Amino acid sequence: MLSLIISGVFSITNNINAQTKNVNVDNYRFDVVVRTFPTKPWNPLFFNYCVALNASAIVQKNISTGEVYDAVNIEAQRKIQDPNQAAMILQLNLGSIVINSSKVIDDVKTKKNKDGSVTVTHEYYFEVLYNFSSSYEIKSNGKTLSKGEPFSNFSSRKYTSERYKTYKDASDFWNNNREMIITNLYRDLSLTSAAQLSSTASSLYGFPVIKSHVLIKTIDEKKHNENETFRKNVELLKNALQAMTPETPMDREQADALIKYFKSIPERYADPNSKADARLRYAAYYNLCRIYLYLDEPDNVYKYADLIYTNGEDTKDAERLRNDANDLKTALNKTEVKTRHF
């Protein structure tokens, strides 16, 4: 299907002038999943790490330590149990919930009616003010590399129940469900602390997987000869990008076919005095930049970003694309890994 679309365009549109004086270029946005590079690459780049969990007895009563242990990770690094074989130790400390106050709140609302009378309504809910502390350290050979405090003992936190029609209903809810509510709080607080440690460690030393928002260019000009073929190839490009995984790069055969098509646009629509041609060239150059970004080839991005600038349409995009290429090249140069897919 891909080859038919791309090969067919040359016989259909070659040397045929556009039927409109302009081309409407639209943004086409979607999400892809990509792997990013560590901000502080470790030496060696890939290493073993272990997790040390220091949890109070009350924490262990309310949540499985194994669940918390499993939630602490450095993406793309190997977790082991023996600290003597680990290049890095992730230590998570979980404290206890201290309840400072618990009471029913009467939320009074007044409403003035059209006749001037006032209606008063009451809604009741249970409020608990409490403290909880957690902290973490990332260590290597006894040296602290990073530390943080997801929850501080000095800042009060609040739990509120749903609203009830009577004071008794709100009070009974807390009395009947107190243990379950506290267990849920311990679980949420512990797993949130583990997630923050994992996020920090993965960002610094791992290869975290993220959902990235992608923008490519399409056209919407039914009177233009290139409209249908351009749009079909943009859809193929979207599918190729969304088929990527952190382990699997864009299919090279597909990418090369799309590169061939988008490179053909400036060759076939080369009139320097045609607004429509200039807009088509801009959309093609932009999509080539995006393809090369996801092929991890920043030098090719520079080439087509510069062509956007000299083409004269939407030149600010040239700078933005060059900045994306700079960020990618800097990341690639920090490690011996030259791909975001492994």
C-alpha positions in Angstrom: 0.0 0.0 0.0 2.8 2.4 1.0 4.8 1.8 -2.2 1.7 2.2 -4.4 0.8 5.6 -2.8 4.3 6.9 -3.1 5.3 5.6 -6.5 2.0 6.6 -8.0 2.5 10.3 -7.1 5.2 10.8 -9.6 3.2 9.8 -12.6 0.1 11.6 -11.4 1.5 14.9 -10.4 4.8 15.4 -12.2 5.0 18.6 -14.1 1.3 19.5 -13.4 0.8 23.0 -12.1 -1.2 23.6 -8.9 -4.8 24.5 -9.4 -4.9 27.0 -6.5 -2.7 30.0 -5.7 -2.3 29.0 -2.0 -2.1 25.9 0.2 -3.6 25.6 3.6 -1.1 23.9 5.9 -2.6 22.3 9.1 -1.0 21.0 12.2 -1.5 17.3 12.9 -1.0 16.4 16.5 -0.8 13.0 18.2 1.2 11.2 20.9 4.1 8.7 20.6 6.0 6.8 23.2 9.7 7.4 23.3 12.7 6.7 25.5 14.8 9.6 26.9 18.4 9.8 28.0 19.8 10.2 31.5 20.6 13.7 32.6 23.6 12.4 34.6 24.8 9.3 32.8 26.5 6.9 35.2 29.8 5.1 34.4 29.2 2.4 33.4 26.1 3.5 31.5 24.2 0.3 32.4 24.5 -0.9 36.0 23.0 -2.9 38.8 21.1 -1.2 41.6 19.2 -2.4 44.7 16.4 -0.9 46.9 16.6 -0.5 50.7 13.2 0.1 52.3 13.0 1.6 55.8 9.4 1.5 56.9 7.8 1.9 60.3 5.8 -1.0 61.8 2.6 0.8 61.2 3.4 1.2 57.5 4.1 -2.5 57.2 0.8 -3.2 58.8 -1.1 -1.2 56.2 0.8 -2.0 53.0 2.9 -4.8 51.7 6.6 -3.8 51.7 6.9 -6.0 48.6 4.5 -3.7 46.8 6.5 -0.7 47.7 9.7 -2.4 46.8 8.4 -3.3 43.4 7.3 0.3 42.8 10.9 1.6 43.1 12.8 1.3 39.9 15.4 2.9 37.6 14.1 2.5 34.1 16.4 0.4 31.8 18.7 -0.5 34.7 18.9 -3.9 36.5 17.4 -4.3 40.0 19.2 -6.9 42.2 18.8 -7.8 45.9 22.5 -8.0 46.9 23.8 -4.5 47.9 27.4 -5.7 47.6 26.8 -6.3 43.8 25.0 -3.0 43.3 26.6 0.2 41.9 23.7 2.2 43.4 21.4 1.9 46.3 17.9 3.6 46.4 16.9 4.0 50.0 13.3 4.9 50.8 12.2 5.9 54.3 8.5 5.9 55.3 7.3 7.4 58.5 3.9 7.2 60.3 0.7 9.1 60.0 0.1 11.4 63.0 -3.5 12.6 63.2 -3.7 16.2 64.5 -7.4 16.7 64.4 -10.6 14.9 63.2 -14.0 16.4 63.2 -17.3 16.8 61.4 -17.5 20.1 59.4 -20.9 21.8 59.0 -20.8 23.5 55.6 -23.5 26.1 55.8 -24.9 27.6 52.6 -27.3 30.5 52.3 -29.4 31.4 49.3 -31.5 34.5 48.9 -34.7 33.7 47.0 -36.5 36.0 44.5 -39.1 37.0 47.2 -36.3 38.1 49.5 -36.4 35.2 51.9 -33.3 33.3 52.8 -32.9 29.5 52.6 -30.2 27.9 54.7 -28.9 24.4 53.9 -26.4 22.2 55.7 -23.9 19.7 54.3 -21.7 17.7 56.6 -18.4 16.0 55.9 -15.6 14.5 58.0 -12.2 16.3 58.0 -8.9 14.8 59.2 -5.7 16.9 59.5 -2.6 14.8 59.7 1.2 14.7 59.1 3.2 12.1 57.3 6.9 12.1 56.4 8.9 10.2 53.8 12.4 10.7 52.4 14.8 9.1 50.1 18.6 8.9 49.2 20.3 7.7 46.1 23.7 6.4 47.2 26.9 4.9 45.7 29.9 3.6 47.7 28.5 5.4 50.8 28.2 8.7 49.0 24.9 10.5 48.7 24.2 11.3 45.0 20.7 12.8 45.5 18.1 13.0 48.2 14.6 14.3 48.6 11.6 14.5 50.8 8.3 13.6 49.1 6.3 14.4 52.3 7.5 16.6 55.1 6.5 16.2 58.7 6.3 20.0 59.0 3.4 20.3 56.5 -0.1 19.3 57.5 -2.2 17.2 55.1 -6.0 17.0 54.8 -8.4 14.2 54.2 -12.1 15.0 53.6 -15.0 12.6 53.2 -17.9 12.9 50.9 -20.8 15.1 52.0 -23.8 13.9 54.0 -27.2 15.3 54.9 -26.7 14.9 58.6 -24.0 15.3 61.2 -24.5 11.7 62.4 -24.0 10.3 58.9 -20.7 12.1 58.5 -19.6 11.0 61.9 -20.7 7.4 61.4 -18.8 7.2 58.1 -15.5 8.0 59.9 -16.2 5.7 62.8 -17.2 2.8 60.6 -14.4 3.2 58.0 -11.5 4.7 59.9 -9.2 1.7 59.6 -9.8 1.3 55.8 -9.3 5.1 55.2 -6.0 5.1 57.1 -4.9 2.0 55.2 -5.7 3.7 51.9 -3.8 6.8 53.0 -0.7 4.7 53.9 -0.9 3.0 50.5 -1.3 6.2 48.5 1.4 8.0 50.5 3.9 5.1 50.3 3.4 4.5 46.6 3.6 8.2 45.8 6.9 8.4 47.7 8.2 5.4 45.7 7.1 6.9 42.5 8.9 10.2 43.2 12.1 8.3 44.0 11.8 6.3 40.9 11.1 9.3 38.7 14.2 11.1 40.1 16.5 8.1 39.8 15.3 7.3 36.3 15.6 10.9 35.1 19.2 11.1 36.5 20.6 7.7 35.7 18.0 5.7 33.7 16.4 5.8 30.3 12.8 6.8 31.2 9.9 6.1 28.8 7.6 9.0 28.3 4.6 9.9 26.2 5.6 12.7 23.8 3.3 15.1 21.9 4.2 15.2 18.2 3.3 17.7 15.6 3.6 17.1 11.9 2.2 19.1 8.9 -0.6 18.2 6.6 -2.5 20.1 3.9 -6.2 20.7 3.3 -6.6 22.1 -0.2 -9.0 20.0 -2.3 -8.4 22.0 -5.4 -4.7 21.2 -5.3 -3.3 18.3 -7.3 -1.1 17.1 -4.4 -3.8 17.2 -1.7 -4.9 13.6 -1.6 -1.4 12.0 -1.9 0.2 14.4 0.6 -2.5 13.7 3.1 -2.2 9.9 2.6 1.6 10.1 3.2 1.1 12.2 6.3 -1.2 9.5 7.6 1.4 6.9 6.8 3.9 9.0 8.7 1.7 9.2 11.7 1.2 5.4 11.7 4.9 4.8 11.4 5.7 7.1 14.4 3.0 5.6 16.5 4.2 2.1 15.7 7.5 2.9 17.5 8.1 1.5 20.9 10.9 2.2 23.4 12.5 -1.0 22.1 11.5 -0.8 18.4 12.5 2.2 16.2 10.6 3.4 13.2 10.6 0.9 10.4 13.5 2.0 8.2 12.0 0.9 4.9 8.9 2.9 5.7 10.9 5.9 6.8 13.0 5.9 3.6 9.9 5.7 1.4 8.4 8.7 3.2 11.7 10.6 3.0 11.7 10.0 -0.8 8.2 11.3 -1.1 8.6 14.4 1.0 12.0 15.2 -0.7 10.2 15.0 -4.1 7.9 17.9 -3.1 10.5 20.7 -3.4 11.7 19.2 -6.6 8.3 19.2 -8.2 6.9 22.4 -6.7 10.0 24.7 -7.1 8.4 27.9 -8.4 10.0 30.7 -6.3 7.1 33.0 -7.1 4.3 30.6 -6.1 2.8 30.9 -2.6 1.3 27.4 -3.0 4.6 25.9 -3.9 6.3 27.6 -0.9 3.7 26.3 1.5 4.1 22.8 0.2 7.8 22.9 0.4 7.5 24.2 4.0 5.2 21.3 5.0 7.5 18.8 3.4 10.7 20.2 5.0 8.9 20.2 8.4 7.9 16.5 8.1 11.4 15.6 7.0 12.8 17.2 10.2 10.4 15.2 12.3 11.3 11.9 10.5 15.0 12.5 11.1 14.4 13.5 14.7 12.8 10.1 15.4 15.5 8.3 13.4 17.9 9.9 15.8 19.7 11.8 13.0 20.0 15.4 14.2 22.5 16.5 11.5 19.8 15.8 8.9 17.3 17.8 11.0 19.6 20.9 10.7 19.7 20.5 7.0 16.0 20.7 6.5 15.4 23.2 9.2 17.8 25.5 7.3 15.7 24.9 4.2 12.6 26.0 6.1 14.4 29.2 6.9 15.5 29.9 3.3 12.1 28.9 2.0 10.6 31.9 3.8 7.4 30.3 5.2 7.0 30.0 9.0 10.7 30.6 9.6 10.3 30.5 13.4 9.8 26.7 13.1 13.3 26.4 11.7 14.7 27.7 15.0 12.4 25.4 17.1 13.4 22.4 15.1 17.1 23.2 15.3 16.6 23.5 19.1 15.1 20.0 19.2 18.0 18.7 17.1 20.5 20.4 19.5 18.8 18.7 22.5 18.9 15.4 20.8 22.5 15.7 19.7 23.6 16.8 23.2 21.9 13.7 24.7 23.4 11.4 22.1 26.8 12.7 22.7 26.6 12.1 26.5 26.5 8.3 26.0 27.8 5.6 23.7 24.2 4.7 23.0 23.2 6.4 19.7 19.5 5.4 19.7 16.5 5.9 21.9 15.3 2.4 21.1 16.7 -0.6 23.0 
